[in-house]
């Protein structure tokens, strides 16, 4: 059996996958790190972006406090979130969003803990 017939195409396919993964990772949105003011309650979101990964603390005082962790790729945000004990809520779910500009994003929270209800907000900095 000639292993070159199997080995060379396999290596080439692997290199193609690595190249496309690196390109996808390189296509992150400009840095979202900073203080964002969100929604009608004007809660404060502190976002830290490391590469394509996002970390967030949403602080609405004793009305709500939650955190999310996820990614931003090509202007789209996808993450999971959970309430923190400060406000007494125990909700959790998913966050999706879109980067509209360097100073505006939208976030949509899906409450997996509350039957899939949804809440959206626009954030600015």
C-alpha positions in Angstrom: 0.0 0.0 0.0 1.3 3.4 -1.0 0.8 5.6 2.1 1.5 8.8 0.1 -2.0 8.4 -1.4 -3.5 8.6 2.0 -1.0 10.7 4.0 -0.5 13.7 1.7 -4.3 14.4 1.2 -4.9 14.0 4.9 -2.1 16.4 5.8 -3.3 18.9 3.2 -6.9 18.7 4.6 -5.6 19.3 8.2 -3.6 22.3 7.1 -6.7 23.7 5.3 -8.7 23.3 8.6 -6.0 25.0 10.6 -5.8 27.9 8.2 -9.6 28.5 8.2 -9.7 28.3 12.0 -6.9 30.9 12.3 -8.7 33.2 9.8 -11.9 32.9 11.8 -10.1 33.7 15.0 -8.4 36.7 13.3 -11.8 38.1 12.2 -12.7 39.4 15.7 -14.4 42.7 16.2 -12.5 45.7 17.4 -11.8 45.7 21.2 -15.1 46.0 23.2 -13.2 46.3 26.5 -14.7 49.1 28.5 -17.7 50.4 30.4 -21.0 50.1 28.6 -24.4 51.6 29.7 -27.3 49.3 28.8 -31.1 49.4 28.7 -33.7 51.6 30.2 -32.4 51.0 33.7 -29.0 52.3 32.5 -27.2 49.4 34.2 -23.5 49.3 33.8 -21.8 46.5 31.9 -18.0 46.1 32.4 -16.7 44.1 29.4 -13.3 42.7 28.9 -12.3 41.3 25.5 -9.3 39.0 25.2 -8.9 38.0 21.6 -12.3 36.8 20.5 -13.4 35.9 24.1 -15.7 38.2 26.1 -16.1 38.5 29.9 -18.8 40.7 31.3 -20.2 41.9 34.7 -23.6 43.6 34.4 -24.3 45.6 37.5 -27.8 47.0 38.0 -27.2 47.5 41.8 -29.6 45.5 43.9 -32.0 45.3 41.0 -29.9 42.7 39.1 -26.3 41.6 38.8 -25.1 39.0 36.4 -22.1 37.9 34.3 -21.6 36.4 30.9 -18.7 34.7 29.1 -18.6 34.0 25.4 -17.2 35.1 22.1 -17.4 37.9 19.5 -16.7 36.9 15.9 -17.5 39.0 12.8 -19.5 41.4 14.9 -21.7 38.8 16.5 -21.8 38.1 20.2 -22.6 34.6 21.6 -22.4 33.8 25.3 -23.9 32.1 28.4 -25.0 34.2 31.4 -26.0 33.7 35.0 -27.3 36.0 37.8 -25.0 36.5 40.8 -26.4 36.4 44.3 -26.1 40.2 45.0 -29.7 40.9 43.7 -31.2 37.6 44.8 -32.1 36.4 41.3 -31.1 32.9 40.1 -31.8 33.2 36.4 -29.4 32.0 33.7 -29.4 31.5 29.9 -27.8 32.7 26.7 -26.8 36.0 25.3 -26.6 36.9 21.6 -25.8 40.3 20.2 -24.4 42.4 17.5 -21.8 45.1 17.4 -23.4 48.1 15.7 -20.4 50.4 15.9 -17.4 51.1 18.1 -19.7 52.7 20.6 -23.0 50.7 20.3 -23.9 47.1 20.8 -27.2 45.2 21.2 -27.6 42.3 23.6 -30.5 39.8 23.7 -30.8 37.7 26.9 -32.7 34.4 26.6 -33.8 33.1 30.0 -33.3 29.4 29.9 -34.4 29.3 33.6 -37.7 31.1 32.8 -39.2 29.2 29.9 -37.1 30.9 27.2 -38.4 34.4 27.7 -36.3 37.1 26.0 -35.1 40.6 26.9 -33.1 42.9 24.6 -31.2 46.1 25.3 -29.0 48.5 23.5 -25.7 49.5 25.1 -23.5 52.5 24.5 -20.1 53.8 25.7 
